[in-house]
Amino acid sequence: MIQHNIRIIQMYYGRIKLARLAQLAGVSVELAEKELCDLVVRKTGVSAKINRMQGIVVFKKGTGAATTEKSTNEALNEWNFDVR
């Protein structure tokens, strides 16, 4: 049920604090992180990065069967954001 809730949250958020994700899922921060990591590792349609220092989760859009290649500009913007 927790993983289902995380999949639903991913549809509405591109970026969310880990504490808020846990609150919306109704679990502890540690359990939310564990379940999110499990979803990402098993490649179940959830693609995300966790910034543990800031406690932020960034969901990647366009995952799943309809994935398209990123434009060069999108890739550079994402890289620039990650560097900051």
N, C-alpha and C positions, 0 to 999 in steps of 0.2 A: 504494500500500500504506500509506503514511503517513496519508493522509486516511481510509482505512478504519479504521485503528487509532484515530484521533482520534474518529471516530463511535462506536466501541465504548467508548472511555473516557468519552465523554459520557453513555452509558447508566448508568454506575456512579458518576459524580462530578457533583455540582452545583457544586462549587467545588474548584479544584486549583491548586497553584503551577505556574507555567509550567515551572520546572526539572523538576518531577516529571512533568508531561505529556510533556516531551521525553524523559525517562528511560524512561517506559513505552512511548513510541513508538519508542525506539531511535535518536533523532536529536539534533542539536544544538538548543539553545534557539532560536537564530535560525531554523532550518529549521522547527521546530515552530510558531513564531509565524507564519511566512510561510504555511505550509500551513493553519493554523487560519483566518487572515485570508482566504485564498482560498476556503475552505469557506463562511465567513460571507457574503462578498461575492457569491458565486455562488448563495446561498440554496439549498444542497443539503441542508437539513434540520438544519443546525447553526446555533444561535443562541447567541452568546456575547459577553461583554464582557471586555476585557483591561485590567487595571490595571497598566500598565507600571511605575509607581513602586514598587508592592509586589510585582510579579511574580505576580499572581493572575489566573486565568481563572475567570469565573463563567458556567456554562452555564445557559441559560434552559430550563426545562422546558416541555413542552406545545407544542413546535414540530412542524410537519408537518401532515398532513391532519386530524388530530383536535384542532386547536387550539380552545380555548374562551376566552371573554372572561374577564379577571381580575375578581375582585370589587374593590370600592372599597377594602376593607381590605387586600387583597394588594398593590394598586397603591401605596397609601400606605406600607406596610411596605417595599416595594422601593425607593421613593423615599427613605425615611428611611435605609435601609442605604447607598444610593449617596451620600447627602449626607455621611455619616460618613466 
